[in-house]
């Protein structure tokens, strides 16, 4: 089983993007999430650190500079997606990743605050 820890840099990036109104409120995450080819292209253009910052967790059991090391994406490499945060929160809850669930929930609350809900 994966050993996920919250990616503080990823959470900080999501917070900054949310407060800068760089988000999508209504999307189908299964359609909006980047494909594996999109991920490869992003890594080629921007590097592993940039790619990692688009994820809420790091899997310490996975090798460095592999996609398996990063999980719970929150955006499409341009904007945060509310649907991605919801999916992350639900998947974390289903798999007993309480810290990840809490991080996703806090970002959802911030998004709701920023948009005035």
Rosetta constraint file for C-alpha pairs under 8 A:
AtomPair CA 2 CA 59 HARMONIC 6.10 0.50
AtomPair CA 2 CA 60 HARMONIC 7.80 0.50
AtomPair CA 2 CA 61 HARMONIC 6.38 0.50
AtomPair CA 2 CA 62 HARMONIC 7.95 0.50
AtomPair CA 3 CA 59 HARMONIC 5.25 0.50
AtomPair CA 3 CA 60 HARMONIC 5.88 0.50
AtomPair CA 3 CA 61 HARMONIC 6.00 0.50
AtomPair CA 4 CA 57 HARMONIC 5.92 0.50
AtomPair CA 4 CA 58 HARMONIC 5.51 0.50
AtomPair CA 4 CA 59 HARMONIC 4.48 0.50
AtomPair CA 4 CA 60 HARMONIC 6.60 0.50
AtomPair CA 4 CA 97 HARMONIC 7.63 0.50
AtomPair CA 5 CA 57 HARMONIC 5.43 0.50
AtomPair CA 5 CA 58 HARMONIC 5.49 0.50
AtomPair CA 5 CA 59 HARMONIC 6.51 0.50
AtomPair CA 5 CA 60 HARMONIC 7.54 0.50
AtomPair CA 5 CA 99 HARMONIC 7.55 0.50
AtomPair CA 5 CA 100 HARMONIC 7.42 0.50
AtomPair CA 6 CA 11 HARMONIC 7.84 0.50
AtomPair CA 6 CA 56 HARMONIC 5.85 0.50
AtomPair CA 6 CA 57 HARMONIC 4.49 0.50
AtomPair CA 6 CA 58 HARMONIC 6.43 0.50
AtomPair CA 6 CA 99 HARMONIC 6.72 0.50
AtomPair CA 6 CA 100 HARMONIC 5.96 0.50
AtomPair CA 6 CA 103 HARMONIC 7.54 0.50
AtomPair CA 7 CA 11 HARMONIC 6.31 0.50
AtomPair CA 7 CA 53 HARMONIC 7.64 0.50
AtomPair CA 7 CA 55 HARMONIC 7.03 0.50
AtomPair CA 7 CA 56 HARMONIC 5.16 0.50
AtomPair CA 7 CA 57 HARMONIC 4.51 0.50
AtomPair CA 7 CA 58 HARMONIC 5.71 0.50
AtomPair CA 8 CA 12 HARMONIC 6.07 0.50
AtomPair CA 8 CA 56 HARMONIC 7.57 0.50
AtomPair CA 9 CA 13 HARMONIC 6.14 0.50
AtomPair CA 9 CA 53 HARMONIC 5.79 0.50
AtomPair CA 10 CA 14 HARMONIC 6.22 0.50
AtomPair CA 10 CA 52 HARMONIC 6.92 0.50
AtomPair CA 10 CA 53 HARMONIC 4.10 0.50
AtomPair CA 10 CA 54 HARMONIC 5.57 0.50
AtomPair CA 10 CA 55 HARMONIC 5.42 0.50
AtomPair CA 10 CA 56 HARMONIC 5.34 0.50
AtomPair CA 10 CA 57 HARMONIC 7.57 0.50
AtomPair CA 11 CA 15 HARMONIC 6.17 0.50
AtomPair CA 11 CA 53 HARMONIC 7.83 0.50
AtomPair CA 11 CA 55 HARMONIC 7.76 0.50
AtomPair CA 11 CA 56 HARMONIC 5.88 0.50
AtomPair CA 11 CA 103 HARMONIC 7.34 0.50
AtomPair CA 11 CA 107 HARMONIC 7.89 0.50
AtomPair CA 12 CA 16 HARMONIC 6.17 0.50
AtomPair CA 13 CA 17 HARMONIC 6.15 0.50
AtomPair CA 13 CA 53 HARMONIC 6.61 0.50
AtomPair CA 13 CA 54 HARMONIC 7.49 0.50
AtomPair CA 14 CA 18 HARMONIC 6.05 0.50
AtomPair CA 14 CA 54 HARMONIC 7.72 0.50
AtomPair CA 14 CA 74 HARMONIC 7.47 0.50
AtomPair CA 14 CA 80 HARMONIC 6.58 0.50
AtomPair CA 14 CA 107 HARMONIC 7.44 0.50
AtomPair CA 15 CA 19 HARMONIC 6.18 0.50
AtomPair CA 15 CA 107 HARMONIC 6.71 0.50
AtomPair CA 15 CA 110 HARMONIC 7.63 0.50
AtomPair CA 16 CA 20 HARMONIC 6.10 0.50
AtomPair CA 17 CA 21 HARMONIC 6.17 0.50
AtomPair CA 17 CA 22 HARMONIC 5.00 0.50
AtomPair CA 17 CA 23 HARMONIC 6.99 0.50
AtomPair CA 17 CA 79 HARMONIC 7.16 0.50
AtomPair CA 17 CA 80 HARMONIC 6.88 0.50
AtomPair CA 18 CA 22 HARMONIC 5.63 0.50
AtomPair CA 18 CA 23 HARMONIC 6.09 0.50
AtomPair CA 18 CA 80 HARMONIC 7.01 0.50
AtomPair CA 18 CA 110 HARMONIC 7.44 0.50
AtomPair CA 18 CA 111 HARMONIC 6.02 0.50
AtomPair CA 18 CA 114 HARMONIC 7.34 0.50
AtomPair CA 19 CA 111 HARMONIC 7.71 0.50
AtomPair CA 19 CA 114 HARMONIC 6.45 0.50
AtomPair CA 21 CA 114 HARMONIC 7.77 0.50
AtomPair CA 22 CA 78 HARMONIC 7.81 0.50
AtomPair CA 22 CA 79 HARMONIC 5.18 0.50
AtomPair CA 22 CA 80 HARMONIC 6.41 0.50
AtomPair CA 23 CA 79 HARMONIC 4.82 0.50
AtomPair CA 23 CA 80 HARMONIC 4.45 0.50
AtomPair CA 23 CA 81 HARMONIC 5.66 0.50
AtomPair CA 23 CA 82 HARMONIC 7.29 0.50
AtomPair CA 24 CA 79 HARMONIC 6.62 0.50
AtomPair CA 24 CA 80 HARMONIC 6.18 0.50
AtomPair CA 24 CA 81 HARMONIC 4.81 0.50
AtomPair CA 24 CA 82 HARMONIC 6.22 0.50
AtomPair CA 25 CA 81 HARMONIC 6.30 0.50
AtomPair CA 25 CA 82 HARMONIC 5.25 0.50
AtomPair CA 25 CA 83 HARMONIC 7.32 0.50
AtomPair CA 26 CA 81 HARMONIC 7.69 0.50
AtomPair CA 26 CA 82 HARMONIC 6.95 0.50
AtomPair CA 26 CA 83 HARMONIC 6.97 0.50
AtomPair CA 27 CA 31 HARMONIC 7.97 0.50
AtomPair CA 27 CA 32 HARMONIC 6.78 0.50
AtomPair CA 27 CA 81 HARMONIC 7.06 0.50
AtomPair CA 27 CA 82 HARMONIC 7.58 0.50
AtomPair CA 27 CA 83 HARMONIC 6.12 0.50
AtomPair CA 28 CA 32 HARMONIC 6.03 0.50
AtomPair CA 28 CA 83 HARMONIC 6.56 0.50
AtomPair CA 29 CA 33 HARMONIC 5.53 0.50
AtomPair CA 29 CA 81 HARMONIC 7.46 0.50
AtomPair CA 29 CA 83 HARMONIC 5.44 0.50
AtomPair CA 29 CA 84 HARMONIC 5.64 0.50
AtomPair CA 29 CA 87 HARMONIC 7.76 0.50
AtomPair CA 32 CA 76 HARMONIC 6.71 0.50
AtomPair CA 33 CA 75 HARMONIC 6.87 0.50
AtomPair CA 33 CA 76 HARMONIC 5.54 0.50
AtomPair CA 33 CA 84 HARMONIC 7.85 0.50
AtomPair CA 34 CA 38 HARMONIC 5.51 0.50
AtomPair CA 34 CA 39 HARMONIC 6.43 0.50
AtomPair CA 34 CA 76 HARMONIC 5.55 0.50
AtomPair CA 34 CA 77 HARMONIC 7.61 0.50
AtomPair CA 35 CA 39 HARMONIC 6.31 0.50
AtomPair CA 36 CA 40 HARMONIC 6.26 0.50
AtomPair CA 37 CA 41 HARMONIC 6.17 0.50
AtomPair CA 38 CA 42 HARMONIC 6.11 0.50
AtomPair CA 39 CA 43 HARMONIC 6.16 0.50
AtomPair CA 39 CA 51 HARMONIC 7.63 0.50
AtomPair CA 40 CA 44 HARMONIC 6.17 0.50
AtomPair CA 41 CA 45 HARMONIC 6.17 0.50
AtomPair CA 42 CA 46 HARMONIC 5.78 0.50
AtomPair CA 42 CA 47 HARMONIC 7.27 0.50
AtomPair CA 42 CA 51 HARMONIC 6.87 0.50
AtomPair CA 42 CA 77 HARMONIC 7.91 0.50
AtomPair CA 43 CA 47 HARMONIC 4.53 0.50
AtomPair CA 43 CA 48 HARMONIC 5.65 0.50
AtomPair CA 43 CA 50 HARMONIC 7.49 0.50
AtomPair CA 43 CA 51 HARMONIC 6.00 0.50
AtomPair CA 46 CA 50 HARMONIC 5.86 0.50
AtomPair CA 46 CA 51 HARMONIC 7.26 0.50
AtomPair CA 47 CA 51 HARMONIC 6.45 0.50
AtomPair CA 48 CA 52 HARMONIC 5.99 0.50
AtomPair CA 48 CA 65 HARMONIC 6.16 0.50
AtomPair CA 49 CA 53 HARMONIC 6.33 0.50
AtomPair CA 50 CA 54 HARMONIC 7.15 0.50
AtomPair CA 51 CA 55 HARMONIC 7.62 0.50
AtomPair CA 52 CA 58 HARMONIC 7.90 0.50
AtomPair CA 52 CA 70 HARMONIC 6.17 0.50
AtomPair CA 54 CA 73 HARMONIC 5.74 0.50
AtomPair CA 54 CA 74 HARMONIC 6.24 0.50
AtomPair CA 54 CA 75 HARMONIC 6.53 0.50
AtomPair CA 54 CA 77 HARMONIC 6.88 0.50
AtomPair CA 55 CA 70 HARMONIC 6.07 0.50
AtomPair CA 55 CA 71 HARMONIC 5.70 0.50
AtomPair CA 55 CA 72 HARMONIC 5.38 0.50
AtomPair CA 55 CA 73 HARMONIC 4.17 0.50
AtomPair CA 55 CA 74 HARMONIC 6.02 0.50
AtomPair CA 56 CA 70 HARMONIC 7.77 0.50
AtomPair CA 56 CA 71 HARMONIC 6.53 0.50
AtomPair CA 56 CA 72 HARMONIC 5.31 0.50
AtomPair CA 56 CA 73 HARMONIC 6.15 0.50
AtomPair CA 56 CA 74 HARMONIC 6.96 0.50
AtomPair CA 56 CA 100 HARMONIC 7.13 0.50
AtomPair CA 56 CA 103 HARMONIC 7.75 0.50
AtomPair CA 56 CA 104 HARMONIC 7.78 0.50
AtomPair CA 57 CA 70 HARMONIC 5.82 0.50
AtomPair CA 57 CA 71 HARMONIC 5.32 0.50
AtomPair CA 57 CA 72 HARMONIC 6.17 0.50
AtomPair CA 57 CA 100 HARMONIC 7.18 0.50
AtomPair CA 58 CA 69 HARMONIC 5.56 0.50
AtomPair CA 58 CA 70 HARMONIC 4.79 0.50
AtomPair CA 58 CA 71 HARMONIC 6.42 0.50
AtomPair CA 59 CA 68 HARMONIC 7.39 0.50
AtomPair CA 59 CA 69 HARMONIC 4.77 0.50
AtomPair CA 59 CA 70 HARMONIC 6.07 0.50
AtomPair CA 59 CA 71 HARMONIC 7.36 0.50
AtomPair CA 60 CA 69 HARMONIC 6.83 0.50
AtomPair CA 61 CA 69 HARMONIC 7.53 0.50
AtomPair CA 62 CA 66 HARMONIC 7.39 0.50
AtomPair CA 62 CA 68 HARMONIC 6.03 0.50
AtomPair CA 62 CA 69 HARMONIC 4.85 0.50
AtomPair CA 63 CA 68 HARMONIC 7.59 0.50
AtomPair CA 63 CA 69 HARMONIC 6.27 0.50
AtomPair CA 64 CA 69 HARMONIC 6.54 0.50
AtomPair CA 65 CA 69 HARMONIC 7.28 0.50
AtomPair CA 66 CA 70 HARMONIC 7.82 0.50
AtomPair CA 72 CA 88 HARMONIC 5.50 0.50
AtomPair CA 73 CA 84 HARMONIC 6.86 0.50
AtomPair CA 73 CA 88 HARMONIC 7.52 0.50
AtomPair CA 74 CA 80 HARMONIC 5.70 0.50
AtomPair CA 74 CA 81 HARMONIC 6.15 0.50
AtomPair CA 74 CA 82 HARMONIC 7.90 0.50
AtomPair CA 74 CA 84 HARMONIC 4.95 0.50
AtomPair CA 74 CA 85 HARMONIC 5.65 0.50
AtomPair CA 74 CA 88 HARMONIC 7.55 0.50
AtomPair CA 75 CA 79 HARMONIC 5.42 0.50
AtomPair CA 75 CA 80 HARMONIC 4.20 0.50
AtomPair CA 75 CA 81 HARMONIC 5.15 0.50
AtomPair CA 75 CA 84 HARMONIC 6.48 0.50
AtomPair CA 76 CA 80 HARMONIC 6.84 0.50
AtomPair CA 76 CA 81 HARMONIC 7.37 0.50
AtomPair CA 80 CA 84 HARMONIC 7.60 0.50
AtomPair CA 81 CA 85 HARMONIC 6.63 0.50
AtomPair CA 82 CA 86 HARMONIC 6.29 0.50
AtomPair CA 82 CA 108 HARMONIC 7.03 0.50
AtomPair CA 82 CA 111 HARMONIC 7.85 0.50
AtomPair CA 83 CA 87 HARMONIC 6.10 0.50
AtomPair CA 84 CA 88 HARMONIC 6.05 0.50
AtomPair CA 85 CA 89 HARMONIC 6.10 0.50
AtomPair CA 85 CA 104 HARMONIC 5.58 0.50
AtomPair CA 85 CA 105 HARMONIC 7.61 0.50
AtomPair CA 85 CA 107 HARMONIC 7.42 0.50
AtomPair CA 85 CA 108 HARMONIC 6.59 0.50
AtomPair CA 86 CA 90 HARMONIC 6.17 0.50
AtomPair CA 86 CA 104 HARMONIC 7.31 0.50
AtomPair CA 86 CA 105 HARMONIC 7.91 0.50
AtomPair CA 86 CA 108 HARMONIC 7.56 0.50
AtomPair CA 87 CA 91 HARMONIC 6.02 0.50
AtomPair CA 88 CA 92 HARMONIC 5.92 0.50
AtomPair CA 88 CA 100 HARMONIC 7.78 0.50
AtomPair CA 88 CA 101 HARMONIC 7.09 0.50
AtomPair CA 88 CA 104 HARMONIC 6.43 0.50
AtomPair CA 89 CA 93 HARMONIC 6.14 0.50
AtomPair CA 89 CA 100 HARMONIC 7.08 0.50
AtomPair CA 89 CA 101 HARMONIC 4.60 0.50
AtomPair CA 89 CA 102 HARMONIC 7.53 0.50
AtomPair CA 89 CA 104 HARMONIC 5.30 0.50
AtomPair CA 89 CA 105 HARMONIC 6.37 0.50
AtomPair CA 90 CA 94 HARMONIC 6.19 0.50
AtomPair CA 90 CA 101 HARMONIC 7.31 0.50
AtomPair CA 91 CA 95 HARMONIC 6.26 0.50
AtomPair CA 92 CA 96 HARMONIC 6.00 0.50
AtomPair CA 92 CA 97 HARMONIC 4.82 0.50
AtomPair CA 92 CA 98 HARMONIC 6.73 0.50
AtomPair CA 92 CA 100 HARMONIC 5.96 0.50
AtomPair CA 92 CA 101 HARMONIC 5.09 0.50
AtomPair CA 93 CA 97 HARMONIC 6.08 0.50
AtomPair CA 93 CA 98 HARMONIC 6.55 0.50
AtomPair CA 93 CA 101 HARMONIC 5.85 0.50
AtomPair CA 97 CA 101 HARMONIC 6.19 0.50
AtomPair CA 98 CA 102 HARMONIC 6.07 0.50
AtomPair CA 99 CA 103 HARMONIC 6.19 0.50
AtomPair CA 100 CA 104 HARMONIC 6.19 0.50
AtomPair CA 101 CA 105 HARMONIC 6.09 0.50
AtomPair CA 102 CA 106 HARMONIC 6.10 0.50
AtomPair CA 103 CA 107 HARMONIC 6.32 0.50
AtomPair CA 104 CA 108 HARMONIC 6.22 0.50
AtomPair CA 105 CA 109 HARMONIC 6.18 0.50
AtomPair CA 106 CA 110 HARMONIC 6.18 0.50
AtomPair CA 107 CA 111 HARMONIC 6.11 0.50
AtomPair CA 108 CA 112 HARMONIC 6.19 0.50
AtomPair CA 109 CA 113 HARMONIC 6.14 0.50
AtomPair CA 110 CA 114 HARMONIC 6.07 0.50
AtomPair CA 111 CA 115 HARMONIC 6.18 0.50
AtomPair CA 112 CA 116 HARMONIC 6.03 0.50
AtomPair CA 112 CA 117 HARMONIC 5.03 0.50
AtomPair CA 113 CA 117 HARMONIC 5.82 0.50
